[in-house]
Amino acid sequence: MQSYKKSALTLFALYFTNGVIFSTWGVFIPWLKEAHQVSNSLLSIALFSMSLGAILAMKRLGLWVSSMGAKKAIGLFSVLYPLSLWLVFLSPSFAASCLLLMAFGLSLAVLDVATNVEATAVERASGHKFMSKLHGMFSLGGIGGSLAGLLSHRLTFSALYYLSVVLIAAAVVSFLLARTLPETAPAVEDATAEVRQTDGKLSLWVLGVLAFLALLCEGAIYDWSTLYMQEFLHPEQSRAYLGYAFFSVGMTAGRFSGDTLRRAVREKTLLSLMATLGFIGMSIVLLSSSPGNALVGFLLLGLGISTLVPLMFIIAASQGEGDASKEIALVTRMAYTGMLLGPVIIGALSGWLGLQLALWLVAILLAGIALTAKARRLSVPPAANGS
């Protein structure tokens, strides 16, 4: 029990730190754009570079983590993750920043798999379920990182000084935390092999597409919310980061309350309701002329999006017989691709339509998820639905 508590607390701290790092990237994207004097469409190349790094790694992620062991993979990539981002902001040229963002995206992808493998191993060894709370800690880290960025502006810290302190400290803390994790010997198969073996159930592929769209929306907000606040609502410079912060608050509240909501409402209904709430929130953001109203929209948007993909994983698991790893692997890969490509798609559209019109895609996709979930039979069977 003592070993479980120690490992769980270490994982909570690692997820929180990872959230701080990811939010630091999100809130300082406008600074990177300004530093290199690039347009939104050119900035989308940088976002695509990050996505490309993760996509190139995705095919072999399982084998890498399996051969290294989750603990060693976490120890290595939890250091490379913040340090590669630090170098992105130090880079003297936009081209070099794009190359470094590929390393950042690759590190993020490997670390995501390794921490989830380690968390699963600790859950199985201890018999305690805490995975959803771990992802809630990532969101808490996102709130902390965005508010810390706000404070740095209030105190007129140099952006590079702030980034150096936060990212180097994150690398040191993550390395020390990883050393305290137990040794595990995960047997992780190549996710792509699992995908190839998955049968052609239409409902499962529909879930995969919905998961892709849900994380496309989430990724778009992570990377473009601050810039949208800054360019269209013109708050004080330090308050532009609050859109990201309010979105993260909504995500955190939704993740910590998701299991309670599942006990009260059927999955299919809850999926449709949460997507509808996200649509309402995004519409408020885009129709608002004041920062205050937009912040309410970001909060509702975060609440709506927070439980979409977890619900889809639960429904996907119910589609299989016995071990549901193949079903979950398919949905996971499609969802992750959406997370990576969302910012790029919005960036490309913004160069053509403008950022405000481009972000209407998020609202449209959330409406589509709500309508599809309501129309199709995607519920978990009663036997699997019990808590």
ZALUM-580995 format. One record per residue (C-alpha): z, x, y; residue in three letters. Coordinates in steps of 0.02 Angstrom, whole numbers, padded with zeros to 5 digits, always signed. Last residue first. Layout:
<sites>
ZXYAla...
</sites>
This chain:
<sites>
-00592-01006+00043Ser-00711-01123-00042Gly-00892-01114+00002Asn-00952-01035-00157Ala-00910-01187-00262Ala-00976-01304-00127Pro-01148-01219-00124Pro-01180-01123+00037Val-01295-01214+00156Ser-01473-01164+00198Leu-01566-01326+00167Arg-01690-01317+00310Arg-01704-01427+00466Ala-01538-01389+00552Lys-01551-01202+00522Ala-01731-01206+00584Thr-01686-01300+00744Leu-01542-01185+00788Ala-01641-01027+00747Ile-01786-01088+00856Gly-01669-01124+01002Ala-01601-00947+00984Leu-01780-00881+00985Leu-01823-00975+01145Ile-01666-00915+01235Ala-01701-00733+01188Val-01884-00750+01239Leu-01822-00807+01409Trp-01774-00624+01429Leu-01956-00578+01461Ala-01965-00701+01604Leu-01820-00616+01692Gln-01879-00439+01653Leu-02053-00457+01727Gly-02204-00529+01638Leu-02305-00375+01587Trp-02184-00230+01603Gly-02045-00349+01554Ser-02136-00390+01393Leu-02133-00208+01339Ala-01949-00191+01381Gly-01905-00353+01293Ile-01997-00294+01136Ile-01912-00124+01142Val-01738-00198+01165Pro-01766-00313+01015Gly-01841-00181+00900Leu-01679-00100+00842Leu-01578-00258+00817Met-01727-00343+00735Gly-01746-00200+00612Thr-01562-00216+00569Tyr-01582-00401+00529Ala-01733-00370+00415Met-01640-00234+00321Arg-01482-00336+00304Thr-01572-00494+00244Val-01660-00399+00104Leu-01505-00301+00055Ala-01400-00460+00051Ile-01515-00539-00077Glu-01524-00382-00184Lys-01334-00358-00178Ser-01297-00536-00234Ala-01220-00488-00403Asp-01201-00646-00505Gly-01347-00764-00473Glu-01417-00754-00297Gly-01440-00883-00159Gln-01254-00891-00119Ser-01257-00711-00055Ala-01393-00762+00069Ala-01283-00901+00139Ile-01139-00780+00169Ile-01257-00650+00244Phe-01332-00783+00359Met-01158-00834+00418Leu-01119-00652+00459Pro-01286-00645+00554Val-01252-00794+00666Leu-01066-00770+00697Thr-01067-00677+00862Ser-01227-00750+00937Ile-01149-00908+01006Gly-00989-00828+01071Leu-01086-00688+01154Gly-01204-00813+01238Leu-01056-00916+01298Leu-00980-00762+01382Leu-01149-00708+01454Phe-01172-00882+01528Gly-01001-00879+01609Val-01047-00709+01681Leu-01208-00783+01751Ala-01109-00912+01847Asn-01007-00776+01931Gly-01158-00664+01967Pro-01241-00802+02072Ser-01418-00871+02062Ser-01400-00935+01886Ser-01550-00999+01789Leu-01567-00845+01678Leu-01383-00830+01635Val-01361-01017+01611Ile-01511-01020+01493Ser-01437-00877+01392Met-01273-00971+01373Gly-01357-01134+01323Ile-01464-01044+01193Phe-01310-00955+01124Gly-01219-01121+01107Leu-01369-01190+01014Thr-01367-01040+00897Ala-01182-01072+00867Met-01210-01256+00828Leu-01356-01223+00709Ser-01261-01092+00611Leu-01105-01201+00608Leu-01202-01347+00536Thr-01279-01241+00398Lys-01113-01155+00362Glu-01013-01317+00346Arg-00877-01337+00478Val-00687-01321+00474Ala-00661-01177+00352Arg-00808-01085+00428Arg-00730-01101+00601Leu-00573-01012+00542Thr-00678-00871+00467Asp-00773-00849+00631Gly-00621-00839+00745Ser-00610-00648+00756Phe-00799-00632+00764Arg-00820-00764+00898Gly-00684-00692+01010Ala-00762-00519+00995Thr-00940-00577+01032Met-00881-00678+01183Gly-00785-00528+01251Val-00938-00419+01221Ser-01048-00537+01322Phe-00917-00535+01460Phe-00919-00343+01461Ala-01110-00331+01461Tyr-01119-00448+01609Gly-00973-00354+01690Leu-01074-00193+01702Tyr-01161-00252+01861Ala-00990-00259+01941Arg-00986-00073+01988Ser-01149-00089+02085Gln-01085-00235+02187Glu-01180-00387+02128Pro-01369-00398+02151His-01411-00548+02041Leu-01588-00501+01992Phe-01597-00310+01980Glu-01417-00262+01940Gln-01375-00409+01828Met-01538-00385+01731Tyr-01507-00198+01715Leu-01335-00229+01645Thr-01397-00358+01520Ser-01546-00255+01458Trp-01481-00144+01317Asp-01347-00249+01234Tyr-01436-00411+01275Ile-01597-00358+01187Ala-01500-00297+01035Gly-01416-00466+01015Glu-01578-00564+01031Cys-01668-00454+00905Leu-01511-00471+00800Leu-01535-00659+00787Ala-01724-00647+00764Leu-01711-00527+00616Phe-01571-00633+00541Ala-01682-00786+00556Leu-01825-00693+00471Val-01711-00636+00330Gly-01642-00812+00310Leu-01819-00880+00295Val-01853-00745+00166Trp-01704-00805+00066Leu-01757-00987+00079Ser-01931-00944+00016Leu-01865-00862-00140Lys-01984-00720-00182Gly-01878-00618-00299Asp-01788-00464-00238Thr-01837-00306-00334Gln-01931-00228-00188Arg-01783-00260-00073Val-01664-00175-00192Glu-01778-00023-00199Ala-01781-00023-00009Thr-01592-00021-00004Ala-01587+00143-00101Asp-01437+00127-00214Glu-01261+00167-00160Val-01142+00230-00292Ala-00993+00270-00183Pro-00878+00412-00235Ala-00731+00398-00117Thr-00613+00528-00047Glu-00483+00447+00064Pro-00504+00449+00253Leu-00394+00568+00355Thr-00535+00690+00397Arg-00638+00548+00471Ala-00505+00518+00604Leu-00509+00699+00663Leu-00699+00697+00677Phe-00699+00529+00767Ser-00569+00590+00894Val-00667+00749+00932Val-00834+00659+00950Ala-00757+00521+01057Ala-00677+00651+01172Ala-00847+00734+01194Ile-00925+00565+01233Leu-00793+00505+01357Val-00770+00667+01453Val-00955+00709+01465Ser-01004+00532+01512Leu-00875+00528+01653Tyr-00930+00695+01723Tyr-01113+00646+01710Leu-01082+00483+01801Ala-00983+00569+01940Ser-00823+00473+01968Phe-00819+00352+02114Thr-00650+00276+02063Leu-00727+00102+02059Arg-00878+00173+01970His-00768+00252+01835Ser-00673+00088+01820Leu-00833-00008+01780Leu-00880+00120+01647Gly-00706+00099+01573Ala-00734-00088+01572Leu-00897-00064+01474Ser-00817+00054+01349Gly-00664-00055+01322Gly-00768-00212+01296Ile-00883-00123+01174Gly-00732-00052+01083Gly-00668-00229+01065Leu-00838-00273+00991Ser-00822-00133+00863Phe-00645-00196+00827Met-00718-00367+00787Gly-00830-00281+00662His-00674-00215+00579Leu-00597-00389+00585Lys-00743-00455+00483Ser-00716-00321+00351Met-00529-00350+00327Phe-00507-00414+00150Lys-00362-00338+00053His-00377-00300-00133Gly-00328-00120-00099Ser-00459-00025-00199Ala-00595-00153-00167Arg-00562-00161+00019Glu-00552+00029+00032Val-00721+00047-00054Ala-00799-00087+00056Thr-00734+00000+00213Ala-00808+00165+00154Glu-00977+00085+00120Val-00973-00002+00289Asn-00929+00161+00376Thr-01069+00254+00286Ala-01204+00123+00321Val-01169+00114+00508Asp-01148+00302+00520Leu-01320+00330+00445Val-01402+00208+00565Ala-01309+00271+00719Leu-01352+00452+00679Ser-01537+00408+00663Leu-01533+00313+00828Gly-01450+00457+00919Phe-01571+00583+00844Ala-01717+00475+00904Met-01629+00462+01073Leu-01636+00652+01082Leu-01825+00646+01071Leu-01833+00513+01207Cys-01717+00613+01320Ser-01831+00765+01298Ala-01979+00662+01358Ala-01880+00598+01508Phe-01842+00774+01566Ser-01687+00874+01618Pro-01581+00811+01472Ser-01397+00792+01511Leu-01397+00604+01483Phe-01482+00619+01313Val-01370+00769+01272Leu-01216+00656+01283Trp-01303+00531+01168Leu-01332+00668+01038Ser-01148+00716+01054Leu-01087+00537+01027Pro-01179+00509+00861Tyr-01179+00690+00799Leu-00989+00686+00784Val-00977+00520+00690Ser-01127+00585+00593Phe-01039+00731+00510Leu-00867+00658+00469Gly-00939+00488+00424Ile-01063+00568+00303Ala-00925+00673+00228Lys-00815+00520+00198Lys-00958+00413+00132Ala-01010+00538+00000Gly-01148+00662+00031Met-01266+00606-00109Ser-01226+00421-00091Ser-01236+00423+00098Val-01405+00506+00094Trp-01468+00395-00049Leu-01421+00236+00041Gly-01499+00289+00205Leu-01664+00343+00130Arg-01782+00209+00194Lys-01680+00179+00351Met-01695+00354+00421Ala-01867+00330+00497Leu-01811+00159+00562Ile-01656+00234+00644Ala-01753+00369+00735Gly-01890+00245+00781Leu-01764+00126+00859Ser-01696+00262+00973Met-01872+00312+01019Ser-01914+00130+01051Phe-01776+00122+01180Leu-01848+00276+01266Ala-02021+00199+01261Ile-01947+00039+01334Ser-01899+00142+01487Leu-02085+00161+01521Leu-02103-00029+01529Ser-01948-00043+01638Asn-02017+00088+01758Ser-01959+00270+01765Val-01873+00372+01901Gln-01792+00497+01780His-01616+00483+01850Ala-01640+00301+01897Glu-01687+00248+01720Lys-01545+00350+01647Leu-01422+00270+01769Trp-01488+00097+01724Pro-01458+00138+01538Ile-01276+00180+01576Phe-01201+00014+01522Val-01286+00008+01352Gly-01260+00190+01304Trp-01075+00179+01347Thr-01069+00016+01248Ser-01126+00109+01092Phe-00996+00246+01116Ile-00852+00125+01146Val-00905+00022+00994Gly-00906+00177+00885Asn-00730+00216+00945Thr-00669+00042+00897Phe-00752+00056+00726Tyr-00670+00224+00698Leu-00498+00161+00752Ala-00508+00011+00636Phe-00567+00127+00497Leu-00416+00240+00522Thr-00300+00089+00524Leu-00374+00029+00359Ala-00356+00201+00280Ser-00174+00215+00333Lys-00132+00037+00278Lys-00216+00064+00110Tyr-00123+00227+00080Ser+00043+00142+00119Gln+00000+00000+00000Met
</sites>
